[in-house]
Amino acid sequence: MLRLLTIVALSATLAGCVTESTGAAAARMEAQDDASCQKLSAGKGADAYQRCRQNLMVYRHEAMAERAERRRQIDRAGDAMQEAGAALQNIR
């Protein structure tokens, strides 16, 4: 049982590790942000474009913070599951 719980916890953790390189992701996001803000601010001037880019940066940072918190919660849950598994192993 402990082995199964460990495998499930590790699988969930490792699934988040399979991503594109940091440089490629940054370039992709930069291009997406630029295209989105160009479209959204068309005819509204440079200030609208800059506000759009700033808003996207803020949203992205907030999303990163939320993902980090979720990772911490998953880690704590995994630790608790391992402790529970160890406790169950000691029951005989």
Backbone atoms as SQL, in Angstrom:
CREATE TABLE atoms (id INTEGER PRIMARY KEY, chain TEXT, resi INTEGER, resn TEXT, atom TEXT, x REAL, y REAL, z REAL);
INSERT INTO atoms VALUES
  (1, 'A', 1, 'MET', 'N', 0.829, -1.196, 0.000),
  (2, 'A', 1, 'MET', 'CA', 0.000, 0.000, 0.000),
  (3, 'A', 1, 'MET', 'C', 0.869, 1.254, 0.000),
  (4, 'A', 2, 'LEU', 'N', 1.905, 1.244, 0.850),
  (5, 'A', 2, 'LEU', 'CA', 2.805, 2.386, 0.915),
  (6, 'A', 2, 'LEU', 'C', 3.492, 2.606, -0.433),
  (7, 'A', 3, 'ARG', 'N', 3.872, 1.518, -1.073),
  (8, 'A', 3, 'ARG', 'CA', 4.526, 1.622, -2.373),
  (9, 'A', 3, 'ARG', 'C', 3.582, 2.265, -3.387),
  (10, 'A', 4, 'LEU', 'N', 2.316, 1.861, -3.382),
  (11, 'A', 4, 'LEU', 'CA', 1.338, 2.422, -4.310),
  (12, 'A', 4, 'LEU', 'C', 1.150, 3.919, -4.061),
  (13, 'A', 5, 'LEU', 'N', 1.028, 4.304, -2.802),
  (14, 'A', 5, 'LEU', 'CA', 0.858, 5.715, -2.462),
  (15, 'A', 5, 'LEU', 'C', 2.080, 6.531, -2.890),
  (16, 'A', 6, 'THR', 'N', 3.253, 5.975, -2.698),
  (17, 'A', 6, 'THR', 'CA', 4.479, 6.659, -3.092),
  (18, 'A', 6, 'THR', 'C', 4.533, 6.832, -4.603),
  (19, 'A', 7, 'ILE', 'N', 4.168, 5.794, -5.334),
  (20, 'A', 7, 'ILE', 'CA', 4.181, 5.852, -6.795),
  (21, 'A', 7, 'ILE', 'C', 3.198, 6.905, -7.298),
  (22, 'A', 8, 'VAL', 'N', 2.013, 6.927, -6.711),
  (23, 'A', 8, 'VAL', 'CA', 1.006, 7.912, -7.124),
  (24, 'A', 8, 'VAL', 'C', 1.502, 9.330, -6.839),
  (25, 'A', 9, 'ALA', 'N', 2.067, 9.550, -5.666),
  (26, 'A', 9, 'ALA', 'CA', 2.560, 10.880, -5.308),
  (27, 'A', 9, 'ALA', 'C', 3.711, 11.304, -6.222),
  (28, 'A', 10, 'LEU', 'N', 4.625, 10.408, -6.489),
  (29, 'A', 10, 'LEU', 'CA', 5.753, 10.736, -7.358),
  (30, 'A', 10, 'LEU', 'C', 5.300, 10.976, -8.795),
  (31, 'A', 11, 'SER', 'N', 4.348, 10.195, -9.259),
  (32, 'A', 11, 'SER', 'CA', 3.846, 10.378, -10.624),
  (33, 'A', 11, 'SER', 'C', 3.229, 11.759, -10.792),
  (34, 'A', 12, 'ALA', 'N', 2.454, 12.172, -9.813),
  (35, 'A', 12, 'ALA', 'CA', 1.818, 13.494, -9.879),
  (36, 'A', 12, 'ALA', 'C', 2.868, 14.593, -9.859),
  (37, 'A', 13, 'THR', 'N', 3.891, 14.420, -9.052),
  (38, 'A', 13, 'THR', 'CA', 4.949, 15.421, -8.965),
  (39, 'A', 13, 'THR', 'C', 5.750, 15.486, -10.257),
  (40, 'A', 14, 'LEU', 'N', 6.121, 14.341, -10.791),
  (41, 'A', 14, 'LEU', 'CA', 6.944, 14.306, -11.995),
  (42, 'A', 14, 'LEU', 'C', 6.190, 14.751, -13.238),
  (43, 'A', 15, 'ALA', 'N', 4.898, 14.613, -13.240),
  (44, 'A', 15, 'ALA', 'CA', 4.109, 15.030, -14.400),
  (45, 'A', 15, 'ALA', 'C', 4.302, 16.515, -14.678),
  (46, 'A', 16, 'GLY', 'N', 4.499, 17.296, -13.635),
  (47, 'A', 16, 'GLY', 'CA', 4.726, 18.721, -13.798),
  (48, 'A', 16, 'GLY', 'C', 6.113, 19.059, -14.306),
  (49, 'A', 17, 'CYS', 'N', 7.020, 18.093, -14.309),
  (50, 'A', 17, 'CYS', 'CA', 8.400, 18.340, -14.730),
  (51, 'A', 17, 'CYS', 'C', 8.598, 18.232, -16.235),
  (52, 'A', 18, 'VAL', 'N', 7.653, 17.659, -16.933),
  (53, 'A', 18, 'VAL', 'CA', 7.798, 17.465, -18.370),
  (54, 'A', 18, 'VAL', 'C', 7.271, 18.704, -19.085),
  (55, 'A', 19, 'THR', 'N', 8.160, 19.653, -19.314),
  (56, 'A', 19, 'THR', 'CA', 7.762, 20.899, -19.945),
  (57, 'A', 19, 'THR', 'C', 8.796, 21.307, -20.983),
  (58, 'A', 20, 'GLU', 'N', 8.457, 22.320, -21.748),
  (59, 'A', 20, 'GLU', 'CA', 9.411, 22.840, -22.709),
  (60, 'A', 20, 'GLU', 'C', 10.503, 23.598, -21.965),
  (61, 'A', 21, 'SER', 'N', 11.606, 23.869, -22.635),
  (62, 'A', 21, 'SER', 'CA', 12.709, 24.579, -21.993),
  (63, 'A', 21, 'SER', 'C', 12.257, 25.977, -21.569),
  (64, 'A', 22, 'THR', 'N', 12.933, 26.507, -20.585),
  (65, 'A', 22, 'THR', 'CA', 12.579, 27.828, -20.065),
  (66, 'A', 22, 'THR', 'C', 12.698, 28.895, -21.142),
  (67, 'A', 23, 'GLY', 'N', 13.765, 28.843, -21.922),
  (68, 'A', 23, 'GLY', 'CA', 13.953, 29.836, -22.982),
  (69, 'A', 23, 'GLY', 'C', 12.870, 29.763, -24.042),
  (70, 'A', 24, 'ALA', 'N', 12.509, 28.536, -24.434),
  (71, 'A', 24, 'ALA', 'CA', 11.469, 28.369, -25.455),
  (72, 'A', 24, 'ALA', 'C', 10.123, 28.836, -24.918),
  (73, 'A', 25, 'ALA', 'N', 9.847, 28.540, -23.663),
  (74, 'A', 25, 'ALA', 'CA', 8.576, 28.972, -23.069),
  (75, 'A', 25, 'ALA', 'C', 8.514, 30.489, -22.981),
  (76, 'A', 26, 'ALA', 'N', 9.619, 31.115, -22.585),
  (77, 'A', 26, 'ALA', 'CA', 9.648, 32.577, -22.479),
  (78, 'A', 26, 'ALA', 'C', 9.448, 33.226, -23.845),
  (79, 'A', 27, 'ALA', 'N', 10.096, 32.680, -24.861),
  (80, 'A', 27, 'ALA', 'CA', 9.949, 33.235, -26.214),
  (81, 'A', 27, 'ALA', 'C', 8.522, 33.071, -26.721),
  (82, 'A', 28, 'ARG', 'N', 7.925, 31.918, -26.450),
  (83, 'A', 28, 'ARG', 'CA', 6.549, 31.664, -26.877),
  (84, 'A', 28, 'ARG', 'C', 5.591, 32.627, -26.183),
  (85, 'A', 29, 'MET', 'N', 5.758, 32.796, -24.860),
  (86, 'A', 29, 'MET', 'CA', 4.878, 33.701, -24.118),
  (87, 'A', 29, 'MET', 'C', 5.062, 35.146, -24.562),
  (88, 'A', 30, 'GLU', 'N', 6.309, 35.539, -24.837),
  (89, 'A', 30, 'GLU', 'CA', 6.580, 36.903, -25.312),
  (90, 'A', 30, 'GLU', 'C', 5.843, 37.166, -26.621),
  (91, 'A', 31, 'ALA', 'N', 5.918, 36.202, -27.537),
  (92, 'A', 31, 'ALA', 'CA', 5.243, 36.358, -28.835),
  (93, 'A', 31, 'ALA', 'C', 3.726, 36.398, -28.662),
  (94, 'A', 32, 'GLN', 'N', 3.207, 35.541, -27.786),
  (95, 'A', 32, 'GLN', 'CA', 1.761, 35.535, -27.540),
  (96, 'A', 32, 'GLN', 'C', 1.304, 36.846, -26.911),
  (97, 'A', 33, 'ASP', 'N', 2.066, 37.308, -25.911),
  (98, 'A', 33, 'ASP', 'CA', 1.704, 38.563, -25.247),
  (99, 'A', 33, 'ASP', 'C', 1.732, 39.728, -26.227),
  (100, 'A', 34, 'ASP', 'N', 2.782, 39.768, -27.039),
  (101, 'A', 34, 'ASP', 'CA', 2.903, 40.857, -28.003),
  (102, 'A', 34, 'ASP', 'C', 1.718, 40.848, -28.976),
  (103, 'A', 35, 'ALA', 'N', 1.417, 39.665, -29.512),
  (104, 'A', 35, 'ALA', 'CA', 0.315, 39.564, -30.474),
  (105, 'A', 35, 'ALA', 'C', -1.015, 39.944, -29.827),
  (106, 'A', 36, 'SER', 'N', -1.247, 39.453, -28.616),
  (107, 'A', 36, 'SER', 'CA', -2.503, 39.760, -27.922),
  (108, 'A', 36, 'SER', 'C', -2.634, 41.252, -27.656),
  (109, 'A', 37, 'CYS', 'N', -1.565, 41.849, -27.153),
  (110, 'A', 37, 'CYS', 'CA', -1.643, 43.270, -26.810),
  (111, 'A', 37, 'CYS', 'C', -1.684, 44.152, -28.052),
  (112, 'A', 38, 'GLN', 'N', -1.027, 43.735, -29.120),
  (113, 'A', 38, 'GLN', 'CA', -1.132, 44.489, -30.372),
  (114, 'A', 38, 'GLN', 'C', -2.583, 44.513, -30.832),
  (115, 'A', 39, 'LYS', 'N', -3.228, 43.355, -30.754),
  (116, 'A', 39, 'LYS', 'CA', -4.621, 43.243, -31.200),
  (117, 'A', 39, 'LYS', 'C', -5.562, 44.030, -30.281),
  (118, 'A', 40, 'LEU', 'N', -5.370, 43.853, -28.963),
  (119, 'A', 40, 'LEU', 'CA', -6.272, 44.501, -28.008),
  (120, 'A', 40, 'LEU', 'C', -6.106, 46.015, -27.960),
  (121, 'A', 41, 'SER', 'N', -4.908, 46.494, -28.238),
  (122, 'A', 41, 'SER', 'CA', -4.671, 47.934, -28.125),
  (123, 'A', 41, 'SER', 'C', -4.686, 48.651, -29.473),
  (124, 'A', 42, 'ALA', 'N', -5.048, 47.956, -30.528),
  (125, 'A', 42, 'ALA', 'CA', -5.054, 48.564, -31.866),
  (126, 'A', 42, 'ALA', 'C', -5.898, 49.832, -31.870),
  (127, 'A', 43, 'GLY', 'N', -5.289, 50.910, -32.302),
  (128, 'A', 43, 'GLY', 'CA', -5.994, 52.185, -32.389),
  (129, 'A', 43, 'GLY', 'C', -6.124, 52.918, -31.074),
  (130, 'A', 44, 'LYS', 'N', -5.568, 52.361, -29.994),
  (131, 'A', 44, 'LYS', 'CA', -5.708, 52.988, -28.673),
  (132, 'A', 44, 'LYS', 'C', -4.409, 53.614, -28.181),
  (133, 'A', 45, 'GLY', 'N', -3.336, 53.444, -28.931),
  (134, 'A', 45, 'GLY', 'CA', -2.076, 54.087, -28.577),
  (135, 'A', 45, 'GLY', 'C', -1.123, 53.207, -27.788),
  (136, 'A', 46, 'ALA', 'N', 0.083, 53.751, -27.634),
  (137, 'A', 46, 'ALA', 'CA', 1.163, 53.017, -26.975),
  (138, 'A', 46, 'ALA', 'C', 0.879, 52.763, -25.493),
  (139, 'A', 47, 'ASP', 'N', 0.199, 53.701, -24.845),
  (140, 'A', 47, 'ASP', 'CA', -0.099, 53.519, -23.425),
  (141, 'A', 47, 'ASP', 'C', -0.981, 52.296, -23.202),
  (142, 'A', 48, 'ALA', 'N', -1.945, 52.087, -24.072),
  (143, 'A', 48, 'ALA', 'CA', -2.828, 50.918, -23.950),
  (144, 'A', 48, 'ALA', 'C', -2.035, 49.622, -24.130),
  (145, 'A', 49, 'TYR', 'N', -1.110, 49.640, -25.066),
  (146, 'A', 49, 'TYR', 'CA', -0.263, 48.464, -25.289),
  (147, 'A', 49, 'TYR', 'C', 0.575, 48.186, -24.042),
  (148, 'A', 50, 'GLN', 'N', 1.184, 49.217, -23.481),
  (149, 'A', 50, 'GLN', 'CA', 2.029, 49.039, -22.293),
  (150, 'A', 50, 'GLN', 'C', 1.219, 48.554, -21.092),
  (151, 'A', 51, 'ARG', 'N', 0.016, 49.097, -20.922),
  (152, 'A', 51, 'ARG', 'CA', -0.850, 48.637, -19.824),
  (153, 'A', 51, 'ARG', 'C', -1.212, 47.168, -20.015),
  (154, 'A', 52, 'CYS', 'N', -1.507, 46.798, -21.250),
  (155, 'A', 52, 'CYS', 'CA', -1.836, 45.407, -21.558),
  (156, 'A', 52, 'CYS', 'C', -0.673, 44.495, -21.191),
  (157, 'A', 53, 'ARG', 'N', 0.531, 44.862, -21.619),
  (158, 'A', 53, 'ARG', 'CA', 1.713, 44.038, -21.316),
  (159, 'A', 53, 'ARG', 'C', 1.946, 43.947, -19.814),
  (160, 'A', 54, 'GLN', 'N', 1.779, 45.059, -19.106),
  (161, 'A', 54, 'GLN', 'CA', 1.960, 45.074, -17.655),
  (162, 'A', 54, 'GLN', 'C', 0.934, 44.163, -16.984),
  (163, 'A', 55, 'ASN', 'N', -0.326, 44.249, -17.422),
  (164, 'A', 55, 'ASN', 'CA', -1.373, 43.400, -16.854),
  (165, 'A', 55, 'ASN', 'C', -1.073, 41.923, -17.081),
  (166, 'A', 56, 'LEU', 'N', -0.625, 41.576, -18.266),
  (167, 'A', 56, 'LEU', 'CA', -0.297, 40.178, -18.547),
  (168, 'A', 56, 'LEU', 'C', 0.845, 39.687, -17.657),
  (169, 'A', 57, 'MET', 'N', 1.830, 40.551, -17.433),
  (170, 'A', 57, 'MET', 'CA', 2.939, 40.180, -16.566),
  (171, 'A', 57, 'MET', 'C', 2.457, 39.946, -15.129),
  (172, 'A', 58, 'VAL', 'N', 1.594, 40.826, -14.644),
  (173, 'A', 58, 'VAL', 'CA', 1.046, 40.673, -13.290),
  (174, 'A', 58, 'VAL', 'C', 0.236, 39.380, -13.183),
  (175, 'A', 59, 'TYR', 'N', -0.630, 39.138, -14.172),
  (176, 'A', 59, 'TYR', 'CA', -1.434, 37.908, -14.156),
  (177, 'A', 59, 'TYR', 'C', -0.550, 36.670, -14.160),
  (178, 'A', 60, 'ARG', 'N', 0.501, 36.701, -14.966),
  (179, 'A', 60, 'ARG', 'CA', 1.394, 35.542, -15.058),
  (180, 'A', 60, 'ARG', 'C', 2.119, 35.307, -13.730),
  (181, 'A', 61, 'HIS', 'N', 2.569, 36.377, -13.074),
  (182, 'A', 61, 'HIS', 'CA', 3.234, 36.233, -11.778),
  (183, 'A', 61, 'HIS', 'C', 2.271, 35.680, -10.726),
  (184, 'A', 62, 'GLU', 'N', 1.036, 36.147, -10.755),
  (185, 'A', 62, 'GLU', 'CA', 0.036, 35.624, -9.815),
  (186, 'A', 62, 'GLU', 'C', -0.206, 34.143, -10.066),
  (187, 'A', 63, 'ALA', 'N', -0.281, 33.753, -11.329),
  (188, 'A', 63, 'ALA', 'CA', -0.495, 32.342, -11.662),
  (189, 'A', 63, 'ALA', 'C', 0.686, 31.492, -11.200),
  (190, 'A', 64, 'MET', 'N', 1.900, 32.013, -11.351),
  (191, 'A', 64, 'MET', 'CA', 3.086, 31.281, -10.893),
  (192, 'A', 64, 'MET', 'C', 3.050, 31.090, -9.382),
  (193, 'A', 65, 'ALA', 'N', 2.642, 32.118, -8.655),
  (194, 'A', 65, 'ALA', 'CA', 2.551, 32.030, -7.196),
  (195, 'A', 65, 'ALA', 'C', 1.501, 31.005, -6.791),
  (196, 'A', 66, 'GLU', 'N', 0.379, 30.979, -7.501),
  (197, 'A', 66, 'GLU', 'CA', -0.669, 30.000, -7.204),
  (198, 'A', 66, 'GLU', 'C', -0.187, 28.576, -7.480),
  (199, 'A', 67, 'ARG', 'N', 0.546, 28.389, -8.590),
  (200, 'A', 67, 'ARG', 'CA', 1.090, 27.057, -8.893),
  (201, 'A', 67, 'ARG', 'C', 2.093, 26.616, -7.838),
  (202, 'A', 68, 'ALA', 'N', 2.920, 27.533, -7.372),
  (203, 'A', 68, 'ALA', 'CA', 3.900, 27.208, -6.337),
  (204, 'A', 68, 'ALA', 'C', 3.194, 26.788, -5.050),
  (205, 'A', 69, 'GLU', 'N', 2.126, 27.486, -4.703),
  (206, 'A', 69, 'GLU', 'CA', 1.368, 27.128, -3.499),
  (207, 'A', 69, 'GLU', 'C', 0.723, 25.753, -3.659),
  (208, 'A', 70, 'ARG', 'N', 0.170, 25.475, -4.844),
  (209, 'A', 70, 'ARG', 'CA', -0.414, 24.147, -5.080),
  (210, 'A', 70, 'ARG', 'C', 0.653, 23.068, -4.956),
  (211, 'A', 71, 'ARG', 'N', 1.861, 23.335, -5.473),
  (212, 'A', 71, 'ARG', 'CA', 2.949, 22.358, -5.345),
  (213, 'A', 71, 'ARG', 'C', 3.285, 22.110, -3.885),
  (214, 'A', 72, 'ARG', 'N', 3.329, 23.177, -3.086),
  (215, 'A', 72, 'ARG', 'CA', 3.606, 23.012, -1.656),
  (216, 'A', 72, 'ARG', 'C', 2.511, 22.177, -0.992),
  (217, 'A', 73, 'GLN', 'N', 1.262, 22.417, -1.356),
  (218, 'A', 73, 'GLN', 'CA', 0.158, 21.642, -0.789),
  (219, 'A', 73, 'GLN', 'C', 0.267, 20.168, -1.179),
  (220, 'A', 74, 'ILE', 'N', 0.616, 19.908, -2.425),
  (221, 'A', 74, 'ILE', 'CA', 0.777, 18.526, -2.880),
  (222, 'A', 74, 'ILE', 'C', 1.925, 17.862, -2.146),
  (223, 'A', 75, 'ASP', 'N', 3.018, 18.598, -1.967),
  (224, 'A', 75, 'ASP', 'CA', 4.154, 18.042, -1.223),
  (225, 'A', 75, 'ASP', 'C', 3.766, 17.709, 0.206),
  (226, 'A', 76, 'ARG', 'N', 3.015, 18.608, 0.842),
  (227, 'A', 76, 'ARG', 'CA', 2.580, 18.344, 2.223),
  (228, 'A', 76, 'ARG', 'C', 1.655, 17.132, 2.270),
  (229, 'A', 77, 'ALA', 'N', 0.761, 17.017, 1.296),
  (230, 'A', 77, 'ALA', 'CA', -0.144, 15.866, 1.248),
  (231, 'A', 77, 'ALA', 'C', 0.648, 14.583, 1.028),
  (232, 'A', 78, 'GLY', 'N', 1.642, 14.631, 0.162),
  (233, 'A', 78, 'GLY', 'CA', 2.486, 13.461, -0.080),
  (234, 'A', 78, 'GLY', 'C', 3.234, 13.053, 1.169),
  (235, 'A', 79, 'ASP', 'N', 3.767, 14.038, 1.890),
  (236, 'A', 79, 'ASP', 'CA', 4.463, 13.741, 3.150),
  (237, 'A', 79, 'ASP', 'C', 3.515, 13.103, 4.154),
  (238, 'A', 80, 'ALA', 'N', 2.302, 13.637, 4.242),
  (239, 'A', 80, 'ALA', 'CA', 1.310, 13.088, 5.169),
  (240, 'A', 80, 'ALA', 'C', 0.937, 11.663, 4.779),
  (241, 'A', 81, 'MET', 'N', 0.829, 11.410, 3.475),
  (242, 'A', 81, 'MET', 'CA', 0.501, 10.058, 3.016),
  (243, 'A', 81, 'MET', 'C', 1.629, 9.088, 3.365),
  (244, 'A', 82, 'GLN', 'N', 2.865, 9.525, 3.222),
  (245, 'A', 82, 'GLN', 'CA', 3.978, 8.652, 3.565),
  (246, 'A', 82, 'GLN', 'C', 4.023, 8.381, 5.063),
  (247, 'A', 83, 'GLU', 'N', 3.752, 9.406, 5.855),
  (248, 'A', 83, 'GLU', 'CA', 3.710, 9.213, 7.306),
  (249, 'A', 83, 'GLU', 'C', 2.590, 8.248, 7.686),
  (250, 'A', 84, 'ALA', 'N', 1.437, 8.392, 7.060),
  (251, 'A', 84, 'ALA', 'CA', 0.318, 7.487, 7.344),
  (252, 'A', 84, 'ALA', 'C', 0.670, 6.069, 6.924),
  (253, 'A', 85, 'GLY', 'N', 1.315, 5.932, 5.767),
  (254, 'A', 85, 'GLY', 'CA', 1.730, 4.608, 5.314),
  (255, 'A', 85, 'GLY', 'C', 2.720, 3.977, 6.258),
  (256, 'A', 86, 'ALA', 'N', 3.664, 4.772, 6.751),
  (257, 'A', 86, 'ALA', 'CA', 4.646, 4.260, 7.702),
  (258, 'A', 86, 'ALA', 'C', 3.962, 3.847, 9.000),
  (259, 'A', 87, 'ALA', 'N', 2.995, 4.636, 9.439),
  (260, 'A', 87, 'ALA', 'CA', 2.268, 4.306, 10.664),
  (261, 'A', 87, 'ALA', 'C', 1.487, 2.998, 10.480),
  (262, 'A', 88, 'LEU', 'N', 0.888, 2.830, 9.292),
  (263, 'A', 88, 'LEU', 'CA', 0.150, 1.603, 9.034),
  (264, 'A', 88, 'LEU', 'C', 1.078, 0.399, 8.998),
  (265, 'A', 89, 'GLN', 'N', 2.288, 0.587, 8.525),
  (266, 'A', 89, 'GLN', 'CA', 3.248, -0.510, 8.474),
  (267, 'A', 89, 'GLN', 'C', 3.631, -0.960, 9.878),
  (268, 'A', 90, 'ASN', 'N', 3.564, -0.034, 10.831),
  (269, 'A', 90, 'ASN', 'CA', 3.947, -0.357, 12.216),
  (270, 'A', 90, 'ASN', 'C', 2.822, -1.051, 12.986),
  (271, 'A', 91, 'ILE', 'N', 1.629, -1.074, 12.423),
  (272, 'A', 91, 'ILE', 'CA', 0.506, -1.754, 13.077),
  (273, 'A', 91, 'ILE', 'C', 0.594, -3.227, 12.759),
  (274, 'A', 92, 'ARG', 'N', 0.758, -4.016, 13.742),
  (275, 'A', 92, 'ARG', 'CA', 0.847, -5.475, 13.531),
  (276, 'A', 92, 'ARG', 'C', 0.201, -6.182, 14.668);
